[in-house]
Amino acid sequence: MNATNDIIKDIPANISDSQVVIYIHSKDFDTKQVKFFKELTHSTDKIISEWFDISEKTFQSYRSSNSNFNINFKEKLILLLSLYKQGERAFGSKEEFNEWLEKPNFHFNNEPPVKFFKTISGIRYIEDRLTGMEYGDNA
């Protein structure tokens, strides 16, 4: 099994802050995880780079060469991979989760949840909403 499958498989769907810290400092990151994330989201380089608060050129560099990833990039990547695992579990498929992320939602000020990817607290809020849905709350 390759490194991408290992890190994706090992990341829990509801990751704690302490687990994030451990992943940041103990797992290797390379272009495979970045490419995998781009495939999950079906988003453009421009949009993804906005989520990570990096230039589009930096994101493309992360996707095409084994550069040293910024620690904030790693943290957000781990959180978003975990979020996608949780979303797939809650909705039954990545496609259904992606559809939900793109639709305006009253829990998110009538914005699509994907707009909340720009901050760690926004990602955590989406996680909370998904957890609520898994326990019967409407979202």
Helices and strands as residue ranges (DSSP letters): H 3-10, H 17-26, H 31-41, H 45-52, H 56-64, H 71-91, H 94-102, G 106-108, G 113-118, H 120-134
